[in-house]
Amino acid sequence: MKPNKYRKALAIFSLFMMIGFSGCGYGFRGTVNNLPPDIKEIAIPVFVNETSEPGAEIVFANALIYEFARSRILKVVPESEAQAVLNGKIKAVTVDSVIYATTSQSLERRVTLIIEVTFKRADNQKIIWQNLGLARYETFKASDDPSQTDRNKEEAIRKIAKDLSERIHNGILENF
């Protein structure tokens, strides 16, 4: 094949791919909105924290607010102004050692969080989307310095909150 035929074949292939993607509901993550058209504003109250992990509820609220503000698909507003409300509960936070230096000293630990999330209409409390068992874990380094280990755990929780916030955002907007 001559170079012109390669370009022509590539152009035809690209055209078929664009036609195929446009008809199958394909969309880029974070840009699809399958919500009812009257829902333009969302409230994100601080999660209920049913664990002994202090501050985790604030970390989750901040991560979710950031995710929705970043996408600009729904405006984050106070609950009195919102058409929908995203409520959540932190059900469990567990920390387990995964790598040991000795039988009594761990080098690496894993923090696991389990949360429940419910997205409801503000007017009639009808559930639009929910997930009652979102879970994620992250490993972190244990240190001889307990305060450093705590900082590492807090950073792991922030990573979990960021990841779960993306999943919640996309789940709500894309309904999957």
C-alpha positions as CSV (number, residue, x, y, z in Angstrom):
1,M,0.0,0.0,0.0
2,K,1.1,3.5,-0.8
3,P,1.3,6.2,2.0
4,N,-1.9,7.9,0.6
5,K,-3.8,4.6,0.9
6,Y,-2.7,4.3,4.5
7,R,-4.0,7.7,5.3
8,K,-7.3,7.0,3.5
9,A,-7.7,3.7,5.4
10,L,-6.9,5.4,8.7
11,A,-9.5,8.1,8.0
12,I,-12.2,5.6,7.2
13,F,-11.4,3.5,10.3
14,S,-11.5,6.7,12.5
15,L,-14.8,7.7,10.9
16,F,-16.3,4.2,11.7
17,M,-15.0,4.4,15.3
18,M,-16.5,7.9,15.8
19,I,-19.9,6.7,14.5
20,G,-19.7,3.6,16.6
21,F,-18.9,5.5,19.8
22,S,-21.6,8.1,19.2
23,G,-24.3,5.5,19.0
24,C,-23.4,3.3,22.0
25,G,-23.8,5.7,24.8
26,Y,-20.0,6.1,25.2
27,G,-19.0,9.2,27.1
28,F,-15.9,10.5,28.9
29,R,-15.9,10.0,32.7
30,G,-17.2,12.9,34.7
31,T,-19.0,14.5,31.8
32,V,-22.2,12.4,31.6
33,N,-25.2,13.5,33.5
34,N,-28.1,11.1,33.7
35,L,-29.9,12.8,36.5
36,P,-33.4,14.3,36.2
37,P,-33.1,17.7,34.4
38,D,-34.5,19.7,37.4
39,I,-31.5,18.7,39.6
40,K,-28.9,21.4,39.2
41,E,-27.7,21.9,42.8
42,I,-26.5,19.4,45.4
43,A,-26.0,19.7,49.2
44,I,-23.2,17.6,50.8
45,P,-23.5,17.6,54.6
46,V,-20.7,16.2,56.7
47,F,-21.0,12.4,56.9
48,V,-22.1,10.7,60.1
49,N,-19.1,9.0,61.6
50,E,-20.0,5.8,63.4
51,T,-16.4,5.0,64.1
52,S,-13.7,6.1,66.6
53,E,-11.6,7.6,63.8
54,P,-11.7,11.3,64.5
55,G,-12.1,13.7,61.6
56,A,-12.8,11.1,58.9
57,E,-16.3,12.6,58.3
58,I,-14.7,16.0,57.4
59,V,-12.2,14.4,55.1
60,F,-15.0,12.7,53.2
61,A,-17.2,15.9,53.0
62,N,-14.2,17.9,51.7
63,A,-13.3,15.3,49.1
64,L,-16.9,15.1,47.8
65,I,-17.3,18.8,47.7
66,Y,-14.1,19.1,45.8
67,E,-15.1,16.4,43.3
68,F,-18.5,17.9,42.5
69,A,-17.1,21.4,42.4
70,R,-14.3,20.3,40.0
71,S,-16.7,18.7,37.5
72,R,-19.1,21.7,37.5
73,I,-22.0,19.5,36.5
74,L,-23.9,20.1,39.8
75,K,-23.4,23.2,41.9
76,V,-22.7,22.5,45.6
77,V,-25.0,24.7,47.7
78,P,-26.4,24.7,51.3
79,E,-29.1,22.1,52.0
80,S,-31.9,24.8,52.0
81,E,-31.1,25.6,48.3
82,A,-30.5,22.2,46.9
83,Q,-32.7,20.0,44.8
84,A,-30.8,16.9,46.0
85,V,-28.8,15.9,49.1
86,L,-25.9,13.5,49.4
87,N,-25.8,11.9,52.8
88,G,-23.3,9.4,54.0
89,K,-22.2,7.3,57.0
90,I,-18.7,6.0,57.8
91,K,-19.6,2.6,59.0
92,A,-16.2,1.1,59.8
93,V,-12.6,1.9,59.9
94,T,-10.2,-0.9,60.5
95,V,-6.4,-1.0,60.7
96,D,-4.5,-4.2,60.2
97,S,-0.8,-5.0,60.0
98,V,0.2,-6.5,56.6
99,I,4.0,-6.7,56.8
100,Y,5.9,-7.4,60.0
101,A,9.5,-6.7,61.0
102,T,9.1,-9.0,64.0
103,T,6.2,-10.8,65.5
104,S,5.3,-7.6,67.5
105,Q,6.4,-4.8,65.1
106,S,4.7,-4.0,61.8
107,L,6.3,-2.2,58.9
108,E,3.2,-1.7,56.9
109,R,-0.4,-1.4,57.8
110,R,-3.7,-1.3,55.9
111,V,-6.6,1.0,56.7
112,T,-10.0,-0.1,55.4
113,L,-13.1,2.1,55.3
114,I,-16.7,1.1,54.7
115,I,-19.2,3.8,53.9
116,E,-22.9,4.1,53.1
117,V,-24.0,6.8,50.7
118,T,-27.6,7.9,49.8
119,F,-28.4,10.5,47.2
120,K,-32.1,11.8,47.6
121,R,-34.3,14.4,46.1
122,A,-34.7,17.3,48.6
123,D,-38.4,17.8,47.9
124,N,-39.8,14.2,48.4
125,Q,-36.8,12.3,49.8
126,K,-37.0,9.8,46.9
127,I,-33.7,7.9,46.6
128,I,-32.0,8.6,43.3
129,W,-28.9,6.6,43.9
130,Q,-27.4,4.8,46.8
131,N,-24.6,2.4,47.7
132,L,-24.7,0.9,51.2
133,G,-21.4,-0.9,51.1
134,L,-18.7,1.1,49.5
135,A,-15.3,-0.2,50.7
136,R,-11.7,0.7,50.0
137,Y,-8.4,0.1,51.6
138,E,-5.0,1.7,51.4
139,T,-1.7,0.6,52.8
140,F,0.7,2.9,54.7
141,K,4.1,2.7,56.4
142,A,4.3,2.1,60.1
143,S,7.1,4.0,61.9
144,D,8.9,3.8,65.2
145,D,7.4,7.3,65.7
146,P,3.7,6.9,66.5
147,S,2.9,10.4,65.3
148,Q,4.5,9.7,61.9
149,T,2.4,6.5,61.7
150,D,-0.7,8.5,62.5
151,R,0.2,11.0,59.8
152,N,0.7,8.2,57.3
153,K,-2.7,6.7,58.2
154,E,-4.4,10.1,57.8
155,E,-2.8,10.4,54.3
156,A,-4.1,6.9,53.5
157,I,-7.6,7.9,54.6
158,R,-7.4,11.1,52.4
159,K,-6.5,8.8,49.4
160,I,-9.4,6.6,50.1
161,A,-11.8,9.6,50.4
162,K,-10.5,10.9,47.1
163,D,-11.0,7.6,45.3
164,L,-14.4,6.9,46.8
165,S,-15.5,10.5,46.0
166,E,-14.7,9.9,42.4
167,R,-16.7,6.7,42.4
168,I,-19.6,8.3,44.1
169,H,-19.6,11.3,41.7
170,N,-19.5,9.0,38.7
171,G,-22.0,6.6,40.1
172,I,-24.5,9.4,40.8
173,L,-24.2,11.1,37.4
174,E,-23.8,8.0,35.3
175,N,-26.1,5.7,37.2
176,F,-23.8,2.6,37.2
